[in-house]
Amino acid sequence: MIGGKWKENMNMEGMNKMINPNLLKLAGRTGNKDLSEDTSKEESITVNTQDNIEIKGIGKFQYIPSINLYVSDNKILHGNNWYKCHEELNKQELLMLTIPEFIHYIKYLKQNPNSNNTKILDDILTVRSPWRAEWLDAKFDRNNITYNKINNNKLEEVTETLEECLMEDKLPGIDLEYWLNNHTNQGLPLKNTPKGKLYYYHTRNDTVAWFDAFSVRAGLDCGGGPDGSDSDLGVRAARLVGKKS
């Protein structure tokens, strides 16, 4: 269980190389010639369209141009804590979304409405039962934030001083649209973020971030511990463009 807080409040509120024609398409778009050579391990990836890939066991990933990442339509690894999710994603050469990447993902879904994207937005944002939650790649320690930053299409863990941001809980709330369009470089709400219905728990020492929604509220929580787990809490996998499986 996640530190008790959210659940307590719920009552209230792996051959020889072969040419894969699908990967040739992806190689053409990304400029990565290596992608045209497939191995048995890579056969789990199917290119559906220019902007989608599918990974066996996970499902469809949509290409999000503003962050140059493929992001899964589905959440996985439910019932695992924040550390274990990172560990399992790393084994599959996948990654967890940072807060800013998550913001870009939500904005992409909103700007590209269709039945699939509407369904994903409903899962993320709608205030309804059951509880749905997903880990985000941000760990807080006093006045610092640690996350995985993409540099030359590779991940590197960085620790930065927290930029000036909203450092008090808003229950409720902050304005969702304002936060999506006006936030720190690290994705946190600005001090002057207008009031709204989106719940916000500010950063504490030795906490991490997740986003959740249930029958009483939806919110960004930066005040929970990394060791908790719950069957309704998972992670939305992302994949670097041109990354071989």
N, C-alpha and C positions, 0 to 999 in steps of 0.2 A: 504493500500500500504506500502511496506517496505521502510520507510525512504526516498523514492524517488529515491535513487541512482541507484539501478539496473534497475528499470523500466524506469527511465529517459535515461539511457544509451542504452536501448534496440533498440532504433531507430538507434543508432549508431552501433552499433556493434550487574439362581433359582430351600419333598418326601422321601421316604425311600431310604436307600442305596442299590445299586444294583452292581453286578459285571459287569464291562465293559471289555470285552476281549481285546479291543484295548489298554485300559489303563494298563492292565496286562503286555502287551509287553513293554510299556514305563517304568513300575515299574521295570521290569527285567533289563532294560538297565541302569537306573539311580540309582537303589538300594533304591528307595523310595517306601516302601510297601504301604503307604497310598494311592498311586495313583491307586491301584487296586480297591478301593472303590469309586464308582461314586455317584454323587448326580445330581439332575435335572439341577443344574447350570453347572455341568461339562460336560453335554451331548453335549455342543456346541463344544467340542474338539474331533477331530477324529485323530487317529494316522494312517497315510498313510503308512509309511515305518519306518525303524529304525531311519532315519535321518530327517523325515518330520512330522509336525503336521499341522492340519488345524483348524482354529478358525472361527466359523460362523460369517459372516459379514465382515471379513477381508480377509480370504483366506489362502493360503499356507505359512507356515513358514519353512525355511530350518535350519537345525542344523549346526552351525559354530563351529567346534571343537576348534579352537585356542582361542576362547573367551567363550566357553561353554554356548552359547546362541542360542535360536531360533530367526531367523530374518525373518520378513515378506518380501515376494516378492513384495508386493504392498505398496504404501504410502496411508495414511488415514488422516482424520481430516484437509483436505484442507480448507483454509480460516480462520484458527485460529492462533492467535499469539502464541509465544513460551510458555508463561505461561499457556494459555488455553490448549495447546497440552499436557503439563505435567499433568495438572489437569485431563483431560479426559483419558489419558493413565493410570494414577494412579487408576482411578475408575475400570478399567478393569484388574488391576494388570499386566500392561505392562509397558515398559520403552522406553525411547528415547536413541538412540545410542550416545555414547561419540565419540569424534573425533578418538581416537585410535581404538575403536570398529568398527567404520565406515571404517577405513583403513583396518582392518582385513577382513571385509565383502567384500570389493572390491577385495582384494587379493584372497579370497576364490573363488569368481566368476571367476576371471581370471584363477585360477589354476584348475577349474573344468568346462571346457567349454561344454556347450550343448545349445540347442536352447533357453531354458528358461533363463539360466544365461547370454547368449549373449544379449538377449532382455533387461534384467535388466541393464546390463552394458551400453547398448546404451542409455537407459533412463537417467542414471546417468551422463555419460561422454561425449556423442556425441555432438559436436557443431552443432546444428540445431534448427529450430523452432519446437514446441513452447517452451516458457520458462518453465523449470521444476526445482523445488527446494525442499529441505528437511531440516528441522531443525535438529541441532545436540546439544547434551547436554554439553554445555560449556558456562559459563557466566563469563565475564571478568570485573574486577573492579581494576583500576589502575594496580598494578603489581601482581594481584591475579587471579586465575581461580577457579570457583566453578562448581562441577559436581557431579553426583551420582556414587559412587564407590561400586562395588560388594564385600561384605565381608561375608564369610560363607553363600553364596547363598542368602544374604539379601542386600538391598540397603541402603547405608548411604551417606548423603550429606557431601562432604568434600570441604574445601577451602584450596588451596595450593598456595605458591608463584610460579609465573611463572618461569619455567626453562628458561635458556638462549635460545633464539629462534630468528627467523627473525622478526625484528620489523620495517619493512618498506614495503610499498605496492610494489608489482611487477605486473605491468600491461602492457604487460606480462613481465614476467611470471616466473614460476618455473617449473622444470622438474617433471612431474607426477610420473614416475617410481622411481626416486630418493626419492621423498617425501614418497611414499608408503613403501620404504625399509629403509629410514634414516630420523628419526624424533625424537622429544623429547618424553619422557614418556607420555606427555600430548597430543601428536599427532601433535604438531605444527612444521612447517618447521625449519630446522637448519639454522643458519646464513650463512653457506657456501653452501646452496642448489644451485645447478647449474641452469642456466637460462633455461627456457622452455616455453611452451605455456599455462600452467595452471595459471590462474589469482589468485592472492593472496592479500587479504586485511588484514592487520595486526590488532591485538587486540587494542581496545580503552577502555576508561572508560565507564562502564555501557553498554556493548555490548554483543552480543551472536554470536554463530556460525551457519552457514548453508552452504550447498553446492548446487550450481546451474549450469545449462547449458542452453544456448540458441543459437541463430543463429550466434552470434559473438564470443562467448567464453564459457569456463567452468571454474569454480573456487571455491576456498574455501574462504568464506567471514567471517571474525571474527570482522568486524567493523560495523555491523548493530544493530539497537535496537531490544529489545525483544517484543515491543508492536505492531509492524507492522503485517499485514496479507495480503494474496492474494490468489485468487482461485487456483493458480498454485503452491502454497507453502504448502506442507504437512509434514508428519512425517512418518518415517519407523519404525513401532513398533517392539519391541523385547520382548522376554519372557525368564524368568529364567528357567533353566532345573529343572524339578521336582516341579515347582510351580503349586499349585492347582488353578483352575479357580474360 
